[in-house]
Amino acid sequence: MNFIEIKHGTTVEGSEIAAFRSESKSNNWIYLLAGVHGDEVEGVFCLQQLFDWLKKDDDLAQLPLVVVPILNIDGYRAGTRTNSHGVDLNRNLGAKSWTSEAREAKYFPGTKPFSEPENLYLEKLFQKYNPSFIVSFHSWKPMLNINGDCREFAEIMFEHNNYPIIDDIKGHPTPGSLGDYAPEKYKCPVLTLEFPVLTEDLTLKEIWEENEKALKALMSSDKLSRLY
């Protein structure tokens, strides 16, 4: 599969946010997104492995994909959850649920929705390449968190990684999140793949190997064709 680099975005510190799209022609696009939280290296690593595989697989050339390897470049470089303004980018989107209040400092939502250049860039991508399904790579507790109509895709992955499928994380509200925003604004479901967290006993390579079959099965599924 061949990919074309999209005009890059810019972070708070002026770093370039890279994004790529497949050569497919489509009105609807499937997004693969990582590095929203800069300290979640597990998702960044696994998306890079998947991206490398996709670039070598000509059988999936028809898939209309947009890949954003790392959204929060500044946070990734600094090892922080938030961007350089101290904003949690996954609480800063313009969903009806957005609130200026934060349960903890690490969830600071910014002064208003879309106050951050990283999310303004993501929104520009959405407007140009209409999202029909988003797979967002995070790390916390292993799970497949679904927002919108994407259970069938979570079930494909569950067959291989056995991560629980959850549509409501009890006691963990996420106002202004991508999971709230994309289904609301674009009628686009979001599957948030939460990887286990890297430890001394669990390597990035092992986390990828635990999810490799699940991600490749999802990308190879004929069921994705209903999205474009």
N, C-alpha and C positions, 0 to 999 in steps of 0.2 A: 504494500500500500504506500502510495506516495503522499507526502504532506507538503503543504505550502505554508510558509511563515506569514502570519497575519501581522499587520502594522502593530507594533508593540505599544504597550501602555507604560505608564510611569508611576513610580511609587512616591511616597512623601520625600524620600531622600534623592529622588531623581534616577533611581535604578530602573532598568528596562524590564518590563513584564513580558515575557515571551508567550506567544500563543500560536497554534498551528491548526490548520484545517486539512481534511483530506481533499483529494481532487474531485470528489463526487459533486454532482449537481443536485441540489435539493432545496426545498423551501423550509425544511425542518431538520434540526441538527441534534445529535447526541453529544453531550459534553462529558469530558473526563477532566476533573478539577482536583488539584491538590495544593497543599501549602497555604491554605486559608489561615491556619494558625501556624506561626513560624516555628514553634517548638515541636511540631508533630512530624518528625522526620520519617516516620514509618510510611505514611501515605505518600510522601514525596518519592521515597525510594521505590515503593511498589508501583507507582504510576510510571516511573521511568523504565522499570523492567517491562511493564505492559506496553508502553510506547515503543520500546525497542523491538518487541515481538511483532507489534502491528506493522511496523515499517518493513518487516521481512516477509509478511504474509500477504500474498497477492490474491488469495481467495476471498478476502474481505474488502476488496477495493471498492465495492458498491456502498460501503457504510459511510454515511455523512457524519464525520466526527470533527469536533473541535476539542483540542487538547490544550489545557493550561497547566503546565507542569508545576509552577509555583506562583501563586497569586501574591502572597505576602513576602516578597523578596527581602525587604529590610528586616522583618521579624525572623525570617529563616537564617539570615546572616548573623543576627544578634542572639538567636536561640530563645526568642520571646514569643509568647502566644499572640500578643498584640502587634500592631504596626508601630511605626516610629512616633505616632501621636498618642500611643497608649490605648488605641481603640481596638476592640475585638471586632474584626471584620464580619464575623458571623452573628453580630448583633446590630449591625449598622445598615442593613438593607431596608428598603421602604415598604415593608409589610405593614398591614393594619395593626399588627401586634407590637410594632416598635414602641419602645418606651425609653425615656431619658434616665430611668432608674436602673441601677445595677445591683444585683445581689452581692457581688464582690468586685473589687477593683479590676480583676482580670476580665470581667465581662463588660467593661465600660463601652457603651454603645455609640459614643461620639455626641456631638452637640446637636445633630439632626440626622435623619436618614440620608445616606449617600454623602456624608461629609468627607469621606476619604477617597483619594484618587484611585486607589486600587479597586474599590467597588464601582466607581464611576466608569472605569475601564471595562469591568465585567458587564455592566449594564449596556455599554456601547456594543460589546460583542453580542449580547442577547438581542439587541435591536437590529443588528445587521444579520446575524445568523440565528434565526428564531429557535429557541431551545424546545425540544419535544421530550427530552429525558436527560437528567443530569445524574451522573455518578460522582459523588463528592467523597474524597479520600481523607479520612481523619484517623485519629488514634485515641482510645480511651479504654472502653471495655468492649471486647469483641462482640459485635452485633451488626445486624442489617436493619438500619432504621429507615422506615419508608414514610414518605409524605406524598400523598396523591396515589394515583392508580399505577402502582408498579410492583405489587406483590408477586406477580408471576415471574418477574425478573429476579426478585429476592429469592424466590424458591429455587430457581436455577442455581444460584450460588450456594444456597443452603445445602444442596445435594453434595457439594464438594467440600465446603469448609465447616458445615454444621454450626454456623453462627446463628443465634436466635434472631427471628424476624420480629421487630418491634415497631409499632406505629405510634406509640405514646410512651415517652420515657418519664415514668412517674417521678415527681419531685424534682424534675430538671427542666424548667421552662426555658424556651429559647426564642424570646421575642426578637423580631428583626432578623431572623435567621434566613438562610437560603431555603430551608425546608418550609418555611412559612411563605416566603416571598414568591418563589417561582411557580408553585401551584396556583397561587392567588392571582398573580399578574399575567402569567403566560400559559396557565392551564397545563403546566409542565411538572410531572412528578419528579421527585428527588429521592434517590437511594443514597443514603449516607453510610458508607462502609467504614465502620469503626474497627481499626486493627488493634491488636494487643500492643501494649507499650513496651518498647525496647528495655531489656534488663541485662544484667550480667549473664543470665542463663538463657536469654532469648535474643538471637541476633537478627539483624535486618534480613539477611539471607533466609533464615528460617521462617520469618514472618511472610516473606514472599512465597516461599515454597508451600506454606500452609494455604495460601490463597491463589496460587498460580492457576490451578485447574478451574477454580470457581470463576475467576475473571476471564479466562480464555473461553470457558463454556458460555458465559454471558455474551461476549463479543461475537461468538460464532453462532448464537441462537437465531433461528429463523423468526422467532417471535419479535425480534427487534424491527422487522420489516413493517410492522403496523405503525411505526412511529414516523415513517418518512415516505 
